[in-house]
């Protein structure tokens, strides 16, 4: 399952999100798989988690949650990934059940920065999703993927990842009649 939605938020919200990326608290230590020493490091900023106060990113999740493909999910964390030229991601899967990626910044196609998904592992079939501002990509967290770095200097490729878990099914034995 791969769902791509362009022009997801209204222009004023897009501008607010893009402007906000300038204030992220970046750390340079994140790896797609912390147990794999061959994985490249890149930048990460922790934006929200289930134990945090509600903030802009929690509000964005509430807007995204109206999207049919994630109505069965709850968000447990939101992070921003940052990459510069030379910092390609590595093939990995995410924690949780589903992931929503959002591309917050203005971008030119010639800058690269696509996300690649491994659609058929047995035949190594890949699908490229180009980086485009205000694009939302929803996928199962078990789908191998990686973010490619920009091809130009002095550009930070930012993606915002909403990590989701399926909502618990109601207990049918505990229903009040």
N, C-alpha and C positions, 0 to 999 in steps of 0.2 A: 504494500500500500504506500503510495507516494501521492500526496496532494499538494498542488502548487497554486497559490492564490496571489495574483498581482494586485497592486494598488489596494492593499488590505485596509489600512487606516486612512482617515480623512487627512487632508493636507496639513491642517494645523497640528494634528497629533504627530504626523511624520516629522514636521519641522522641530517640534519639541523633543522628540526622541533623538533625532540627529544632533541637535544642539547639545543635548545632555551627554552624548558620548565624549565630549571634550572634558567632562568632569569625572570620568570613571577613575577609580583607584586601581591602577594596573599592577599586577605582580607578574614577574617573569619566572615561572616555575612549572606551569601546567603542562601535562603530557596527556595524550589521549589514553594511554595505558601506563599508569605509574609503575607497574611491575615489569615493564619491558624497557630495558636500558637503551634499546636502539631507537625508541620513539623520540622525536624532536620536541624540544621545549618550545612553548609559545606563551603569549600573554593571556592572563585571565583576570576578570574583575567579577567579584561576587555581588550580584545586584539584589537578590531577595531569596529567602528560604522560608519554609513553613513556620519557623519559630521567630521570624523577624516581624517588625511592625509593618503594617500595610503601607505600601509606597506606590510610586508610579508603575513599577513593573508588576506588582500585584493587580493594580487596576487594568493594565494592559492584558494580563492573563484573563481577567473577567470578560474583556471584550473578545479575546480570542476564543474563549470557552463557548461562545455562541456558535462557533464553527461546528458544523455537524460532525465532522470526523474526530472531534475531541470532547464532545459533550459527555462521554462516559469516563472522563478523566479528571483528576485533581492534579494541580501543579505543586511540586514540593521544593523546587528551586529554580532560580533564573540566574544564568551566568552569561557574561560576554567573553567571547574569544577574540583575541587580537593577533594578527600575523603581519609581518613585514616581508619584503622581498627576501627569499632564501629560507623562509620558515614554512615549507609545505607541511601539512598535517600528515598523519599516518592512518592507514586503514584501521578502523576501530568500530566498536558498537558502543551505545550509550547505556547508562544506568536507567532503570525504570522500564516502562512499557511503551511509551511513545515520546517522541521529541518534536517540538516545534522550533524551527529555525526562523529567525527574522533578520533581514538585512537592513540596517538602519541608515546607512550613509549613501550620499550621492556617489555614483560609480560609472566609469566608462568601460564598455566591454573589452577594449584593448588592454585594460589593466589586469586581466585574468581574474583570479579569485573565485573561480567556480567551485561548487561542491560536487563531488563525485559519489555516486551510489553504486554498490555492487548488487545488481538486480538478479543475476543468475550466477551463483558461485561455481557451479560445475562447468559452465562455459566461459566464465570470467567476463560476463556481459556487464558493462558499466553504463550508467546514465549520467550525463552532465547536466547540472542545473546552474545556469549562469547567475552570478551575483547581480542583483538589481534592487535598487532602493525600494523599500516598502513591499518586498516580496516575502511571503510566508510559505514555508515548506513544512509539511507534516509527514512524519514517517514512523514506522515501527522502530523502536530503539535497538532491535536486534539486527537491523539492516546495516551491513558494513558500509562505511562512508568516510570521506575525509575532505577537508577544506584545503584548496590549493592557495598558495600565497600570491600576493600581487607580483606582477612582472616588472613593475617600475619602482624606483627608489622613492623614499619619503612619503609613502602612502601606508596607512594602517587599515587592513581589511578587518572589519568588525562584524561578527555575527552574534546574535543574541539567542541563546538556547534556553527554551522552557522545557524542563524535564518533568515528565508526567507519569503518574501511576493510575491504573484503572481503579475506578471507585469500587469499593467492596459491595458485593451483591447483598441485598437485604436478606436477613436470616428468616427463611420461611417458617421455621419452627417457633419463632418468637413473635408471631403476628398476633396482635390483640383483635379479638372478634367482637 
